Amino acid sequence: MEIRKVAGDRRRYLSLLLLADEQADMVERYLDRGDMWVLVETAGADNADEVLAECLVTDGGAGVLEIKNLAVVPEHQGRGLGRELIEHVARTYAGRYHALLVGTGDSPLTVPFYERCGFTRSHVVPDFFTRHYDHPIFEGGVQLRDMVYLKRPLA
């Protein structure tokens, strides 16, 4: 496996991006900003690389790098690939940024994942999902309403 920076058309990864942010017009708001990384299983016998996960990060200002989208192909979830991408981003941008920020729904699945990756709660944007999405979003049996921001220092 290897992690590659995406050059060119990011829309070719839209189906993967939509796993983490299910409304295409919301993805379009940040798709062409920042850097996008993909974790790839290198070519096998059929000579085709398989993208297993992606992470898109943007400059949030004031020395903060923000994860806008992090997704792992469902069949490969639970293997540490999301964590591997986060660690890659942390190493790559340490020294240029002092913190890594991520906003997510207040979900019993997602928030604990980020906390296990060294993030702590920073702040909340009330009613973000109910105001900005055209349909209710559920994760882990919970309707997402507030955007929870978590932060991790970068060494």
N, C-alpha and C positions, 0 to 999 in steps of 0.2 A: 504494500500500500504506500501511496505517497500523497502529499498535499501540494496542490498546484494553485497558483494565482490565475484567475480567469482573465483572459484577454479577449476582446471581441464581444459578440452578442451574448448578453446574459439571459436573454429571453429563452434561450434553448433550455435553461434550467427552471423555467416557470413552474412546471408540475412539482418539482422538488420544493421550490420557494413557497408554493401554495400549501404545502403541508404545515408550515409554521405560521403562515399569515394567509388565511383562506379567502381573502377578498382581493382580486387582481388589481383593482384601482388603488388599493392601499399599498401593495407591493410596488406599483409603478411610481409612487411618490419618492422612493429611495433606490430603486433598482439601478439607476445609472450613476449613483453617487458612491464614493468610497471605494473600497477594495472587496472583491469577492474571492473566496477560497473554496476549493472543492477537494474532498478526500476521495481518491480514486484507487480502485483495485486494478492493478496493472494487467495488461493484456494476458489472457490465457491462450488456450489452444485456438480459439476462434479469432484471435488477434484484435479483440475489441476491449478497450478499457471500460470499466463500469464505475460510474459516479455513485458513491454510497452516501455522501453527506456534503452539505455546503454551509458556509458562514459568510455573511455579508456584513461589513463593518464600515462605519462612517465617522468622520471627525465631528464630535459633539460640541467642540469649542472648549476653551479654558483648560486644555490639556486632557480632555476626556475623550476616549474612543468608545463608540457605542455599537453594540451588536444589534443590528436591525432585523436580522433573520438568521436562524440556525435550524437546520432540518437534517434528519437522517431518514433514509429510505426505511419504511416500516419493517421490512424483513431483516434489517440490520440493526435495529434499535436494541439497546441493552448490551451492546458490545464495547462501549466506551468510546465510540467514534465522535460523538458530540463533544465529550470531554477532551479528546485528542485535538479537535479543531480549536477549542477554547485555549488550550495550552499552547498551541502553535501561534495563535493570535497574540497571546500574552507575551510570549518570547519575542515575536517579530516586532512588536510595537513598544516593548519596554525601552525606556530611555527617551522615546519621542512623546509618550503620553504617561501621565501619572496614575490614571484610573481607567478601568473598563466598566462600562455601564450597559445594562440590558433592561428593557422594559418587556413585561409579559403579563398575561392574565393571572389573576389570583387563583391559580389552579393547584389542587393537591398533587398534581403530577409534575408540573413545570417548576414551581418555586423551590421545592426540595431538591430537584436536580441542580439548579444553579447554586443553592446553598452548599451542596456537596462539592461543587466546583470552586468554593472559596468566596462566593458572593455573600454580601449581607444586605438586608433591606435598607434602601435609601429614602425613598419617598413614594407617594401614591398620587395618581391622577384620577380623581373620582369620575365614574361614569364614562370613561374613555371608550369602552367597547359599545356601550349602548348609544353613544352620541355619534361615533364615527363609522360604524358598520351597519349595513342595510338589513341585517338579520341577526337574531340572537346566536351567540356562539357558546357552545358547551364543550367543556373538557373535564374528563374525570367525573362526569355527572353533575358538574357545577356550571351555572351560567356565568360567563365572564362579564363583569361590569367594569371594575376598576383596573387601571394599568398600574402594576406594581413595578417599581424600579429597584434593581439590585445593583450593587457596586462592588468592585474588587480592585484593590490597589495593584498597580504594576510596578515591579521593582526596576 
